[in-house]
Amino acid sequence: MDIKAKVDELVKKITSDEELLAKFKSDPTGVVKDLVGVEIPSDQLKTLTDGISAKVNLDSITGGLGKLFGKK
């Protein structure tokens, strides 16, 4: 499995759906398991979840900074 590509794919899905994003924030591992749809080793699941969390948090931070400085 190409972890980076999967992280990018799942970040797009999660950040484009407010309800899914809220679920991810409360249960990231559960959401990733559901979205992947197949059983994957726990180390890959953790890698995916950590990568997605980092990108989702980074998007939130950069979006907030943009609003702070008047950008949309």
PDB file of N, CA, C and O in Angstrom, chain B, residues numbered from 101:
ATOM      1  N   MET B 101       0.844  -1.173   0.000  1.00  0.00           N
ATOM      2  CA  MET B 101       0.000   0.000   0.000  1.00  0.00           C
ATOM      3  C   MET B 101       0.894   1.241   0.000  1.00  0.00           C
ATOM      4  O   MET B 101       1.844   1.337   0.777  1.00  0.00           O
ATOM      5  N   ASP B 102       0.577   2.174  -0.872  1.00  0.00           N
ATOM      6  CA  ASP B 102       1.288   3.449  -0.915  1.00  0.00           C
ATOM      7  C   ASP B 102       0.687   4.351   0.162  1.00  0.00           C
ATOM      8  O   ASP B 102      -0.360   4.963  -0.044  1.00  0.00           O
ATOM      9  N   ILE B 103       1.358   4.427   1.308  1.00  0.00           N
ATOM     10  CA  ILE B 103       0.835   5.137   2.474  1.00  0.00           C
ATOM     11  C   ILE B 103       0.609   6.613   2.164  1.00  0.00           C
ATOM     12  O   ILE B 103      -0.443   7.158   2.502  1.00  0.00           O
ATOM     13  N   LYS B 104       1.580   7.271   1.526  1.00  0.00           N
ATOM     14  CA  LYS B 104       1.455   8.704   1.248  1.00  0.00           C
ATOM     15  C   LYS B 104       0.242   8.988   0.375  1.00  0.00           C
ATOM     16  O   LYS B 104      -0.511   9.924   0.643  1.00  0.00           O
ATOM     17  N   ALA B 105       0.049   8.195  -0.659  1.00  0.00           N
ATOM     18  CA  ALA B 105      -1.097   8.391  -1.547  1.00  0.00           C
ATOM     19  C   ALA B 105      -2.406   8.155  -0.798  1.00  0.00           C
ATOM     20  O   ALA B 105      -3.376   8.888  -0.988  1.00  0.00           O
ATOM     21  N   LYS B 106      -2.430   7.139   0.047  1.00  0.00           N
ATOM     22  CA  LYS B 106      -3.633   6.831   0.822  1.00  0.00           C
ATOM     23  C   LYS B 106      -3.929   7.952   1.819  1.00  0.00           C
ATOM     24  O   LYS B 106      -5.085   8.333   1.998  1.00  0.00           O
ATOM     25  N   VAL B 107      -2.887   8.483   2.469  1.00  0.00           N
ATOM     26  CA  VAL B 107      -3.075   9.605   3.390  1.00  0.00           C
ATOM     27  C   VAL B 107      -3.687  10.783   2.644  1.00  0.00           C
ATOM     28  O   VAL B 107      -4.658  11.377   3.112  1.00  0.00           O
ATOM     29  N   ASP B 108      -3.127  11.126   1.490  1.00  0.00           N
ATOM     30  CA  ASP B 108      -3.642  12.249   0.699  1.00  0.00           C
ATOM     31  C   ASP B 108      -5.097  12.025   0.300  1.00  0.00           C
ATOM     32  O   ASP B 108      -5.916  12.940   0.379  1.00  0.00           O
ATOM     33  N   GLU B 109      -5.411  10.810  -0.124  1.00  0.00           N
ATOM     34  CA  GLU B 109      -6.780  10.469  -0.525  1.00  0.00           C
ATOM     35  C   GLU B 109      -7.754  10.628   0.653  1.00  0.00           C
ATOM     36  O   GLU B 109      -8.823  11.221   0.512  1.00  0.00           O
ATOM     37  N   LEU B 110      -7.370  10.097   1.794  1.00  0.00           N
ATOM     38  CA  LEU B 110      -8.253  10.139   2.953  1.00  0.00           C
ATOM     39  C   LEU B 110      -8.376  11.543   3.534  1.00  0.00           C
ATOM     40  O   LEU B 110      -9.439  11.907   4.039  1.00  0.00           O
ATOM     41  N   VAL B 111      -7.313  12.335   3.473  1.00  0.00           N
ATOM     42  CA  VAL B 111      -7.384  13.725   3.939  1.00  0.00           C
ATOM     43  C   VAL B 111      -8.416  14.492   3.109  1.00  0.00           C
ATOM     44  O   VAL B 111      -9.210  15.258   3.656  1.00  0.00           O
ATOM     45  N   LYS B 112      -8.405  14.288   1.804  1.00  0.00           N
ATOM     46  CA  LYS B 112      -9.381  14.963   0.934  1.00  0.00           C
ATOM     47  C   LYS B 112     -10.802  14.574   1.310  1.00  0.00           C
ATOM     48  O   LYS B 112     -11.682  15.429   1.404  1.00  0.00           O
ATOM     49  N   LYS B 113     -11.025  13.273   1.525  1.00  0.00           N
ATOM     50  CA  LYS B 113     -12.358  12.808   1.905  1.00  0.00           C
ATOM     51  C   LYS B 113     -12.793  13.400   3.239  1.00  0.00           C
ATOM     52  O   LYS B 113     -13.917  13.883   3.376  1.00  0.00           O
ATOM     53  N   ILE B 114     -11.909  13.360   4.204  1.00  0.00           N
ATOM     54  CA  ILE B 114     -12.252  13.799   5.559  1.00  0.00           C
ATOM     55  C   ILE B 114     -12.476  15.304   5.613  1.00  0.00           C
ATOM     56  O   ILE B 114     -13.436  15.764   6.232  1.00  0.00           O
ATOM     57  N   THR B 115     -11.613  16.066   4.980  1.00  0.00           N
ATOM     58  CA  THR B 115     -11.729  17.525   5.067  1.00  0.00           C
ATOM     59  C   THR B 115     -12.848  18.088   4.195  1.00  0.00           C
ATOM     60  O   THR B 115     -13.246  19.240   4.371  1.00  0.00           O
ATOM     61  N   SER B 116     -13.349  17.305   3.274  1.00  0.00           N
ATOM     62  CA  SER B 116     -14.436  17.798   2.423  1.00  0.00           C
ATOM     63  C   SER B 116     -15.815  17.525   3.019  1.00  0.00           C
ATOM     64  O   SER B 116     -16.825  17.942   2.451  1.00  0.00           O
ATOM     65  N   ASP B 117     -15.869  16.835   4.150  1.00  0.00           N
ATOM     66  CA  ASP B 117     -17.141  16.471   4.772  1.00  0.00           C
ATOM     67  C   ASP B 117     -17.084  16.841   6.260  1.00  0.00           C
ATOM     68  O   ASP B 117     -16.385  16.195   7.041  1.00  0.00           O
ATOM     69  N   GLU B 118     -17.825  17.887   6.640  1.00  0.00           N
ATOM     70  CA  GLU B 118     -17.780  18.388   8.021  1.00  0.00           C
ATOM     71  C   GLU B 118     -18.155  17.312   9.039  1.00  0.00           C
ATOM     72  O   GLU B 118     -17.536  17.222  10.100  1.00  0.00           O
ATOM     73  N   GLU B 119     -19.159  16.497   8.727  1.00  0.00           N
ATOM     74  CA  GLU B 119     -19.584  15.442   9.650  1.00  0.00           C
ATOM     75  C   GLU B 119     -18.484  14.394   9.828  1.00  0.00           C
ATOM     76  O   GLU B 119     -18.202  13.956  10.943  1.00  0.00           O
ATOM     77  N   LEU B 120     -17.878  14.009   8.726  1.00  0.00           N
ATOM     78  CA  LEU B 120     -16.786  13.040   8.778  1.00  0.00           C
ATOM     79  C   LEU B 120     -15.584  13.624   9.531  1.00  0.00           C
ATOM     80  O   LEU B 120     -14.919  12.915  10.286  1.00  0.00           O
ATOM     81  N   LEU B 121     -15.312  14.897   9.325  1.00  0.00           N
ATOM     82  CA  LEU B 121     -14.222  15.556  10.027  1.00  0.00           C
ATOM     83  C   LEU B 121     -14.463  15.549  11.536  1.00  0.00           C
ATOM     84  O   LEU B 121     -13.543  15.302  12.315  1.00  0.00           O
ATOM     85  N   ALA B 122     -15.691  15.818  11.938  1.00  0.00           N
ATOM     86  CA  ALA B 122     -16.026  15.793  13.366  1.00  0.00           C
ATOM     87  C   ALA B 122     -15.852  14.389  13.938  1.00  0.00           C
ATOM     88  O   ALA B 122     -15.345  14.223  15.047  1.00  0.00           O
ATOM     89  N   LYS B 123     -16.276  13.379  13.175  1.00  0.00           N
ATOM     90  CA  LYS B 123     -16.095  11.993  13.622  1.00  0.00           C
ATOM     91  C   LYS B 123     -14.615  11.648  13.725  1.00  0.00           C
ATOM     92  O   LYS B 123     -14.188  10.980  14.667  1.00  0.00           O
ATOM     93  N   PHE B 124     -13.834  12.111  12.743  1.00  0.00           N
ATOM     94  CA  PHE B 124     -12.403  11.836  12.748  1.00  0.00           C
ATOM     95  C   PHE B 124     -11.743  12.441  13.982  1.00  0.00           C
ATOM     96  O   PHE B 124     -10.880  11.817  14.598  1.00  0.00           O
ATOM     97  N   LYS B 125     -12.148  13.653  14.339  1.00  0.00           N
ATOM     98  CA  LYS B 125     -11.559  14.311  15.512  1.00  0.00           C
ATOM     99  C   LYS B 125     -11.881  13.564  16.795  1.00  0.00           C
ATOM    100  O   LYS B 125     -11.085  13.582  17.733  1.00  0.00           O
ATOM    101  N   SER B 126     -13.035  12.906  16.855  1.00  0.00           N
ATOM    102  CA  SER B 126     -13.388  12.172  18.073  1.00  0.00           C
ATOM    103  C   SER B 126     -12.902  10.720  18.064  1.00  0.00           C
ATOM    104  O   SER B 126     -12.627  10.157  19.123  1.00  0.00           O
ATOM    105  N   ASP B 127     -12.795  10.109  16.880  1.00  0.00           N
ATOM    106  CA  ASP B 127     -12.358   8.709  16.781  1.00  0.00           C
ATOM    107  C   ASP B 127     -11.565   8.501  15.492  1.00  0.00           C
ATOM    108  O   ASP B 127     -12.055   7.874  14.553  1.00  0.00           O
ATOM    109  N   PRO B 128     -10.334   9.029  15.447  1.00  0.00           N
ATOM    110  CA  PRO B 128      -9.570   8.952  14.199  1.00  0.00           C
ATOM    111  C   PRO B 128      -9.322   7.524  13.702  1.00  0.00           C
ATOM    112  O   PRO B 128      -9.441   7.255  12.507  1.00  0.00           O
ATOM    113  N   THR B 129      -8.984   6.629  14.598  1.00  0.00           N
ATOM    114  CA  THR B 129      -8.698   5.259  14.180  1.00  0.00           C
ATOM    115  C   THR B 129      -9.935   4.585  13.609  1.00  0.00           C
ATOM    116  O   THR B 129      -9.849   3.893  12.594  1.00  0.00           O
ATOM    117  N   GLY B 130     -11.075   4.777  14.243  1.00  0.00           N
ATOM    118  CA  GLY B 130     -12.321   4.186  13.759  1.00  0.00           C
ATOM    119  C   GLY B 130     -12.698   4.693  12.378  1.00  0.00           C
ATOM    120  O   GLY B 130     -13.132   3.919  11.524  1.00  0.00           O
ATOM    121  N   VAL B 131     -12.533   5.988  12.157  1.00  0.00           N
ATOM    122  CA  VAL B 131     -12.863   6.569  10.853  1.00  0.00           C
ATOM    123  C   VAL B 131     -11.930   6.030   9.778  1.00  0.00           C
ATOM    124  O   VAL B 131     -12.375   5.679   8.686  1.00  0.00           O
ATOM    125  N   VAL B 132     -10.646   5.965  10.082  1.00  0.00           N
ATOM    126  CA  VAL B 132      -9.687   5.451   9.096  1.00  0.00           C
ATOM    127  C   VAL B 132      -9.999   3.993   8.768  1.00  0.00           C
ATOM    128  O   VAL B 132      -9.966   3.603   7.601  1.00  0.00           O
ATOM    129  N   LYS B 133     -10.302   3.187   9.782  1.00  0.00           N
ATOM    130  CA  LYS B 133     -10.667   1.785   9.535  1.00  0.00           C
ATOM    131  C   LYS B 133     -11.865   1.704   8.598  1.00  0.00           C
ATOM    132  O   LYS B 133     -11.866   0.914   7.654  1.00  0.00           O
ATOM    133  N   ASP B 134     -12.885   2.521   8.856  1.00  0.00           N
ATOM    134  CA  ASP B 134     -14.087   2.517   8.016  1.00  0.00           C
ATOM    135  C   ASP B 134     -13.782   2.942   6.585  1.00  0.00           C
ATOM    136  O   ASP B 134     -14.277   2.336   5.635  1.00  0.00           O
ATOM    137  N   LEU B 135     -12.975   3.973   6.431  1.00  0.00           N
ATOM    138  CA  LEU B 135     -12.686   4.479   5.095  1.00  0.00           C
ATOM    139  C   LEU B 135     -11.797   3.546   4.287  1.00  0.00           C
ATOM    140  O   LEU B 135     -11.957   3.431   3.072  1.00  0.00           O
ATOM    141  N   VAL B 136     -10.863   2.881   4.955  1.00  0.00           N
ATOM    142  CA  VAL B 136      -9.973   1.958   4.239  1.00  0.00           C
ATOM    143  C   VAL B 136     -10.781   0.761   3.745  1.00  0.00           C
ATOM    144  O   VAL B 136     -10.589   0.290   2.624  1.00  0.00           O
ATOM    145  N   GLY B 137     -11.679   0.279   4.588  1.00  0.00           N
ATOM    146  CA  GLY B 137     -12.594  -0.775   4.166  1.00  0.00           C
ATOM    147  C   GLY B 137     -12.055  -2.194   4.191  1.00  0.00           C
ATOM    148  O   GLY B 137     -12.804  -3.145   3.962  1.00  0.00           O
ATOM    149  N   VAL B 138     -10.783  -2.348   4.463  1.00  0.00           N
ATOM    150  CA  VAL B 138     -10.192  -3.681   4.570  1.00  0.00           C
ATOM    151  C   VAL B 138      -9.343  -3.719   5.827  1.00  0.00           C
ATOM    152  O   VAL B 138      -8.899  -2.680   6.315  1.00  0.00           O
ATOM    153  N   GLU B 139      -9.121  -4.895   6.341  1.00  0.00           N
ATOM    154  CA  GLU B 139      -8.290  -5.061   7.525  1.00  0.00           C
ATOM    155  C   GLU B 139      -6.834  -4.818   7.137  1.00  0.00           C
ATOM    156  O   GLU B 139      -6.316  -5.438   6.208  1.00  0.00           O
ATOM    157  N   ILE B 140      -6.187  -3.914   7.856  1.00  0.00           N
ATOM    158  CA  ILE B 140      -4.769  -3.659   7.605  1.00  0.00           C
ATOM    159  C   ILE B 140      -4.011  -3.824   8.927  1.00  0.00           C
ATOM    160  O   ILE B 140      -4.592  -3.686  10.003  1.00  0.00           O
ATOM    161  N   PRO B 141      -2.720  -4.117   8.835  1.00  0.00           N
ATOM    162  CA  PRO B 141      -1.927  -4.283  10.059  1.00  0.00           C
ATOM    163  C   PRO B 141      -1.978  -3.024  10.927  1.00  0.00           C
ATOM    164  O   PRO B 141      -2.080  -1.909  10.414  1.00  0.00           O
ATOM    165  N   SER B 142      -1.907  -3.215  12.232  1.00  0.00           N
ATOM    166  CA  SER B 142      -2.036  -2.099  13.166  1.00  0.00           C
ATOM    167  C   SER B 142      -0.956  -1.042  12.961  1.00  0.00           C
ATOM    168  O   SER B 142      -1.215   0.141  13.181  1.00  0.00           O
ATOM    169  N   ASP B 143       0.251  -1.435  12.543  1.00  0.00           N
ATOM    170  CA  ASP B 143       1.299  -0.434  12.326  1.00  0.00           C
ATOM    171  C   ASP B 143       0.968   0.458  11.128  1.00  0.00           C
ATOM    172  O   ASP B 143       1.243   1.657  11.156  1.00  0.00           O
ATOM    173  N   GLN B 144       0.378  -0.120  10.075  1.00  0.00           N
ATOM    174  CA  GLN B 144      -0.030   0.685   8.924  1.00  0.00           C
ATOM    175  C   GLN B 144      -1.216   1.581   9.288  1.00  0.00           C
ATOM    176  O   GLN B 144      -1.292   2.731   8.857  1.00  0.00           O
ATOM    177  N   LEU B 145      -2.129   1.045  10.079  1.00  0.00           N
ATOM    178  CA  LEU B 145      -3.272   1.834  10.523  1.00  0.00           C
ATOM    179  C   LEU B 145      -2.802   3.042  11.334  1.00  0.00           C
ATOM    180  O   LEU B 145      -3.300   4.152  11.146  1.00  0.00           O
ATOM    181  N   LYS B 146      -1.848   2.823  12.229  1.00  0.00           N
ATOM    182  CA  LYS B 146      -1.309   3.918  13.034  1.00  0.00           C
ATOM    183  C   LYS B 146      -0.600   4.941  12.153  1.00  0.00           C
ATOM    184  O   LYS B 146      -0.755   6.145  12.356  1.00  0.00           O
ATOM    185  N   THR B 147       0.169   4.476  11.185  1.00  0.00           N
ATOM    186  CA  THR B 147       0.871   5.376  10.271  1.00  0.00           C
ATOM    187  C   THR B 147      -0.125   6.226   9.492  1.00  0.00           C
ATOM    188  O   THR B 147       0.052   7.438   9.361  1.00  0.00           O
ATOM    189  N   LEU B 148      -1.171   5.587   8.976  1.00  0.00           N
ATOM    190  CA  LEU B 148      -2.205   6.328   8.252  1.00  0.00           C
ATOM    191  C   LEU B 148      -2.877   7.363   9.144  1.00  0.00           C
ATOM    192  O   LEU B 148      -3.012   8.528   8.770  1.00  0.00           O
ATOM    193  N   THR B 149      -3.294   6.926  10.321  1.00  0.00           N
ATOM    194  CA  THR B 149      -3.995   7.816  11.246  1.00  0.00           C
ATOM    195  C   THR B 149      -3.111   8.994  11.643  1.00  0.00           C
ATOM    196  O   THR B 149      -3.575  10.134  11.672  1.00  0.00           O
ATOM    197  N   ASP B 150      -1.853   8.730  11.948  1.00  0.00           N
ATOM    198  CA  ASP B 150      -0.927   9.798  12.331  1.00  0.00           C
ATOM    199  C   ASP B 150      -0.705  10.778  11.178  1.00  0.00           C
ATOM    200  O   ASP B 150      -0.684  11.991  11.385  1.00  0.00           O
ATOM    201  N   GLY B 151      -0.542  10.252   9.976  1.00  0.00           N
ATOM    202  CA  GLY B 151      -0.332  11.108   8.805  1.00  0.00           C
ATOM    203  C   GLY B 151      -1.533  11.977   8.506  1.00  0.00           C
ATOM    204  O   GLY B 151      -1.394  13.160   8.195  1.00  0.00           O
ATOM    205  N   ILE B 152      -2.708  11.390   8.600  1.00  0.00           N
ATOM    206  CA  ILE B 152      -3.944  12.142   8.351  1.00  0.00           C
ATOM    207  C   ILE B 152      -4.129  13.203   9.431  1.00  0.00           C
ATOM    208  O   ILE B 152      -4.464  14.348   9.126  1.00  0.00           O
ATOM    209  N   SER B 153      -3.914  12.833  10.681  1.00  0.00           N
ATOM    210  CA  SER B 153      -4.054  13.793  11.786  1.00  0.00           C
ATOM    211  C   SER B 153      -3.125  14.985  11.592  1.00  0.00           C
ATOM    212  O   SER B 153      -3.528  16.130  11.795  1.00  0.00           O
ATOM    213  N   ALA B 154      -1.896  14.719  11.204  1.00  0.00           N
ATOM    214  CA  ALA B 154      -0.924  15.795  10.999  1.00  0.00           C
ATOM    215  C   ALA B 154      -1.391  16.737   9.896  1.00  0.00           C
ATOM    216  O   ALA B 154      -1.308  17.956  10.045  1.00  0.00           O
ATOM    217  N   LYS B 155      -1.878  16.185   8.798  1.00  0.00           N
ATOM    218  CA  LYS B 155      -2.321  17.032   7.689  1.00  0.00           C
ATOM    219  C   LYS B 155      -3.602  17.782   8.024  1.00  0.00           C
ATOM    220  O   LYS B 155      -3.737  18.957   7.681  1.00  0.00           O
ATOM    221  N   VAL B 156      -4.535  17.127   8.683  1.00  0.00           N
ATOM    222  CA  VAL B 156      -5.791  17.785   9.058  1.00  0.00           C
ATOM    223  C   VAL B 156      -5.489  18.929  10.020  1.00  0.00           C
ATOM    224  O   VAL B 156      -6.040  20.020   9.875  1.00  0.00           O
ATOM    225  N   ASN B 157      -4.625  18.691  10.995  1.00  0.00           N
ATOM    226  CA  ASN B 157      -4.261  19.745  11.942  1.00  0.00           C
ATOM    227  C   ASN B 157      -3.513  20.876  11.258  1.00  0.00           C
ATOM    228  O   ASN B 157      -3.728  22.043  11.586  1.00  0.00           O
ATOM    229  N   LEU B 158      -2.644  20.553  10.320  1.00  0.00           N
ATOM    230  CA  LEU B 158      -1.910  21.571   9.584  1.00  0.00           C
ATOM    231  C   LEU B 158      -2.864  22.412   8.748  1.00  0.00           C
ATOM    232  O   LEU B 158      -2.732  23.635   8.696  1.00  0.00           O
ATOM    233  N   ASP B 159      -3.827  21.765   8.092  1.00  0.00           N
ATOM    234  CA  ASP B 159      -4.825  22.501   7.308  1.00  0.00           C
ATOM    235  C   ASP B 159      -5.619  23.445   8.199  1.00  0.00           C
ATOM    236  O   ASP B 159      -5.909  24.574   7.802  1.00  0.00           O
ATOM    237  N   SER B 160      -5.971  22.997   9.390  1.00  0.00           N
ATOM    238  CA  SER B 160      -6.716  23.836  10.328  1.00  0.00           C
ATOM    239  C   SER B 160      -5.883  25.038  10.750  1.00  0.00           C
ATOM    240  O   SER B 160      -6.395  26.154  10.830  1.00  0.00           O
ATOM    241  N   ILE B 161      -4.620  24.817  11.016  1.00  0.00           N
ATOM    242  CA  ILE B 161      -3.735  25.902  11.447  1.00  0.00           C
ATOM    243  C   ILE B 161      -3.534  26.914  10.318  1.00  0.00           C
ATOM    244  O   ILE B 161      -3.647  28.120  10.539  1.00  0.00           O
ATOM    245  N   THR B 162      -3.240  26.434   9.121  1.00  0.00           N
ATOM    246  CA  THR B 162      -2.990  27.358   8.015  1.00  0.00           C
ATOM    247  C   THR B 162      -4.263  28.095   7.619  1.00  0.00           C
ATOM    248  O   THR B 162      -4.205  29.261   7.231  1.00  0.00           O
ATOM    249  N   GLY B 163      -5.403  27.432   7.711  1.00  0.00           N
ATOM    250  CA  GLY B 163      -6.674  28.102   7.432  1.00  0.00           C
ATOM    251  C   GLY B 163      -6.954  29.192   8.447  1.00  0.00           C
ATOM    252  O   GLY B 163      -7.430  30.271   8.094  1.00  0.00           O
ATOM    253  N   GLY B 164      -6.663  28.916   9.690  1.00  0.00           N
ATOM    254  CA  GLY B 164      -6.842  29.911  10.749  1.00  0.00           C
ATOM    255  C   GLY B 164      -5.904  31.087  10.584  1.00  0.00           C
ATOM    256  O   GLY B 164      -6.295  32.231  10.811  1.00  0.00           O
ATOM    257  N   LEU B 165      -4.677  30.819  10.192  1.00  0.00           N
ATOM    258  CA  LEU B 165      -3.724  31.902   9.961  1.00  0.00           C
ATOM    259  C   LEU B 165      -4.158  32.769   8.783  1.00  0.00           C
ATOM    260  O   LEU B 165      -4.014  33.991   8.814  1.00  0.00           O
ATOM    261  N   GLY B 166      -4.686  32.129   7.752  1.00  0.00           N
ATOM    262  CA  GLY B 166      -5.168  32.889   6.601  1.00  0.00           C
ATOM    263  C   GLY B 166      -6.301  33.829   6.994  1.00  0.00           C
ATOM    264  O   GLY B 166      -6.345  34.977   6.552  1.00  0.00           O
ATOM    265  N   LYS B 167      -7.201  33.345   7.811  1.00  0.00           N
ATOM    266  CA  LYS B 167      -8.316  34.180   8.276  1.00  0.00           C
ATOM    267  C   LYS B 167      -7.777  35.310   9.153  1.00  0.00           C
ATOM    268  O   LYS B 167      -8.261  36.439   9.076  1.00  0.00           O
ATOM    269  N   LEU B 168      -6.792  35.015   9.972  1.00  0.00           N
ATOM    270  CA  LEU B 168      -6.201  36.018  10.853  1.00  0.00           C
ATOM    271  C   LEU B 168      -5.591  37.172  10.041  1.00  0.00           C
ATOM    272  O   LEU B 168      -5.677  38.336  10.431  1.00  0.00           O
ATOM    273  N   PHE B 169      -4.983  36.825   8.920  1.00  0.00           N
ATOM    274  CA  PHE B 169      -4.337  37.827   8.103  1.00  0.00           C
ATOM    275  C   PHE B 169      -5.199  38.290   6.930  1.00  0.00           C
ATOM    276  O   PHE B 169      -4.699  38.915   5.995  1.00  0.00           O
ATOM    277  N   GLY B 170      -6.489  37.983   6.983  1.00  0.00           N
ATOM    278  CA  GLY B 170      -7.432  38.507   6.003  1.00  0.00           C
ATOM    279  C   GLY B 170      -7.514  37.766   4.694  1.00  0.00           C
ATOM    280  O   GLY B 170      -8.065  38.290   3.726  1.00  0.00           O
ATOM    281  N   LYS B 171      -6.983  36.558   4.635  1.00  0.00           N
ATOM    282  CA  LYS B 171      -7.079  35.775   3.403  1.00  0.00           C
ATOM    283  C   LYS B 171      -8.151  34.727   3.565  1.00  0.00           C
ATOM    284  O   LYS B 171      -8.452  34.292   4.677  1.00  0.00           O
ATOM    285  N   LYS B 172      -8.732  34.320   2.437  1.00  0.00           N
ATOM    286  CA  LYS B 172      -9.782  33.303   2.469  1.00  0.00           C
ATOM    287  C   LYS B 172      -9.289  31.978   2.012  1.00  0.00           C
ATOM    288  O   LYS B 172     -10.053  31.013   1.980  1.00  0.00           O
TER     289      LYS B 172
END
